[in-house]
Structure formats: structure tokens, C-alpha cells
Amino acid sequence: MSPFLTVVCLACLAVLLLSGALTMVRLTIGPQAADRAIALDTITMMFIGVICLLCMLWNSDIYFDAVWILTLVGFLGSAAVARYLERGRLFR
């Protein structure tokens, strides 16, 4: 990997970690449940981005399967939380 790409990946990791910390603040102080649900979904997507960037830095594709699984679980969790917030229950 080129040195420029390494620097860009490290800068992206730093930005993702900073935004993850700010999102954790929103998760803890969010006044409504919808704010907390969006913050949790955002943290999941940031974690997926961190895994992808680390795979690029390590020249490995081992963890991309984990990215697919985490993406699916994050989507299903977001859909379940949205349905619960809308209807007050998950089923029926």
C-alpha cells in the first residue's frame, strides 16, 4: 500500500473515532428514544467503517465477512427499534 493511502486511512480512522465519541455522547444524553436509536445505528455504521479501514491497512480480507454480518444485524436492529417506537410492540 502506498504511503499516501496509509496516511489517508489513518486520518479517516481518527475522524471515525472522534465522531464515534461524539455519537456516544448523543447516545447517553439523547432526550428521546429515537435519538438513542439513531445514535446506536450510527455507531454500528462507524464500527463497520473502522473494520473496513483496518482491513485496508492490514492488507487482509478476513474480516469482510464480519462486516456483512454486522451490517445485517445493524439493519435488523434498526428496523426492530423503529417498529417498536412506532407501534409500541414488535409483533402483530
N, C-alpha and C positions, 0 to 999 in steps of 0.2 A: 504494500500500500504506500502511496506517495506521502511525503511529509505534510503536504498541504491538506490532504484528506484526513490525516491523523489530527491535525490542529482543528479542522472544522468539526470532526466528530467529538473531540474533547470540548469544544466550545458549545456544541449542541447538548452534550451531557450536562454541562454546567447550567445552561439555561433550563433544561428539563428539571434538574434538581432544585433550582431556585423556584421555578413555577410550581413544583410539587410541594415545596414548603409553604408557599402562599396558599395553595389549594387546601393543605391540611388545616390552615387557619380558618378557611371558609367552612371546612367540614366540622370544625369544633364549635364555631360561633354562629353558624348559619341559623337564622331565626326560624326558618320553616323546614319541614321535612323534604320538600322539593329541592331546596338549596343543598341540603346534605346529600341527596341522591345524585344530583348533578356533579357535585364535588367528588363523590366516590367514583362515578363513571369517568370523570376527568383524570383522577389518579390512576385508574386502571389503564387508560389510554397512554398516560405518561410512562407507566411501567412497561408497557409494550414497546414504546419508543426507546426506552433505555435498553431493553433486551436487544432490540434490532441494532442499535448503535454499538453495543458491546460485541455483538456477532460480527459486525463490520471491522471493529478494531482488532479482534482476535482471529480474523480470517477463518471463521468457523460457521457452519450452518447447522450445528447440532440443536440449538435452542429454538429454531424456527418452528418446530412442532409445538413447543410450549407457547409460542406466540399465537398460533392458530387456536389452541385450546383456550388460552386466556381471553382471546377476542370473543370466542363463542360464549364463554361463561360470563364475560362482562356484558355482552348484548342481552343474554337471557336474564341476567340480574337486573339490568336497567328496565327491561320490559316488565318484569315482575313487580318492581318497585313502582313503575308508572301505573300499572293496572291497580295495584293496591291503593295508591294515592287517589286514583280516580274513583274507584268503586267502594273502597273500604274493605275489600276481600279479594282473594286471588282467584278462586274457582267459582264457576257458575255465572 
